[in-house]
Each structure stands twice: as structure tokens, then as C-alpha cells.
Amino acid sequence: MSVLATLARVYVDDLDTALPTFLQLTGEEPRLRFAYRDLELASVGGYLLLAGTDEALAPYRGTHATTLVDDLDAVLRLARDQDADILDGPNDVPTGRNLTVRHPGGATIEYVEFDAAARATLG
């Protein structure tokens, strides 16, 4: 299993209002922009912006980062071997598959294995 990238999660009220700041900070355009459940998401630079109402964002605010991996099943095995708490998943998501884990010590991480189309955005 390899970690391909880790994105800082940023929770915002409105994606269109928040994006210009992150475009200026990073000098990049969003690599991905998509809807998932009641959220709008965009990946720009090292950030993953999650936009929605307070109610829609509430289940996700406890997740500290999103880590892109090449093998989600290996992460699942590691989590089980460490007696980590599997909070959600594995699930099919617009970019591939994801899994949210609370590791021993309390770190809560979303892991995502991109499908071919999303992986192409990594450059």
C-alpha cells in the first residue's frame, strides 16, 4: 500500500465563495469538483474543501484528513489488525472507493482509492 497524497480538510459554508481564496493560495485550479450526499467538494492544491449546511457537514467534521491510497483493501486489513474502529465504508463514491477509520490514539482519517478517471487528476 502506498500513500499517494494527503489533503487537509476544510469545511466551508459555500464552495463558490470559498474557492477564490484557495485558488489564489495555491495558484491552482480545482483538480476535482463533485457532489456527494448533501455536500459539494473540490480538491485544490493540498486542500479538500467540503461545503454544505452545518447539518450536512456535522457527520464529517470529526475527520482530520483525507488520504489517497493505491490499495484501500490493504488499509482495511491494517485497520483491522490494529483494532481500529471502522466508522464508515468501504463505500463506492464519485471518485472511487472510500473508508473512514478511527485509529488507536484517536486520529480519524478518510482513505480514498481513486478510480482511473480521478487518479488521472493527480498529474
N, C-alpha and C positions, 0 to 999 in steps of 0.2 A: 504494500500500500504506500502510495506517495501523496503528500500534501501538495496540491498544485498552487493554492493561494488561500489566504485568509482575509476576509473582508470585515471591516468594522461595521457594525450595525448602527444605523442612525434612524431614529423614529421621528417622523415628521407629520404635521397635520395635512399638508397639501404638497404633492410631488412637484407640480408645475411651479409653485412658489419657491420650493427649496432647491430645485435643480440648478438655477443660475449660479448660486453660491458655490456649489460643488464643481460646476464646470469651470469656474474661474480658479478655484483652489487647485484643481488637478490639471487644468489645461486639456482635458479630455472630454469627448462626447460620451454619453451612456453607451456601454457595450451591450447591455440588455435592458429592456423595459417590458414589463408584463404585469398582468393581473393574476392574483392568486387569492382564492376565497374572497374576503371583503377588503383586500389590500391592493395597492398599486406598488410595484417595486421597480427600482432601477439600480443598476450597477454602474458606478462611475469611479474610475481610479481604484483606490483601495477601499471604497465605501459601498455598502449596500443600503440604499435608502428604502425604508418601509413607510408607506403613507396610508393613513386611514383615520377613522374616528378613534377616540380614546377606547371605546368599547371593542372595536375591531383589533386594535393594537395590543390590548391587555394580555391576551394569551402568549404573546411573543416577547414582551418586554423583559422577561427574565432570561432570555437567551443572550449570551455575551458576544458571540461572533458567529460568522458563517465560514466554514472551512470547505474548500473544494478539494475533493479527493478523486483518485482514479479507480478506487475499488470500495464501494460502500459496504459490500458484504464483509470485507476484511475489518472495517471499522466496527460493524455489528459484532463480529466474533471477539474483537478486542474488548469491546464494552461488556460483553457477557462474561469474558474471562476475568475482568476486573470487578465484577458485580456492580457495574454502573446501572443507573436507572434509565431505561429506555422510555423516554417521555412521549415520543411520537414517531411512528413510522416503523419500517420503511414505507414510504408513500411515493406514488407517481406524482410528479409536479411538472409545471410547464417547461422546466429546463432539464428534466431527467428524473432522478430519484433523490429523496432526502430522508434524513433520520435525525432526531434530536435526542441528545444524550446528556444526562447529568452525571458527570464523572465523580469518583471518590474525591473528596475535597471541595466539591460544590460547583465547579465550573460547568456551565451549561452551554453546549455547542451544538449548532445545527451543522450537519455534514451533508454535502450535496455531491452526487456523482452526475456530472453533466452528460446529456445525450450529445450526439455528434454535432448538431447544429449549435448548441450552446458552447460546446468545447471550442468550436472554431472562433468564438469571440475572445478567447484568451490570448490569441495572437501568437 
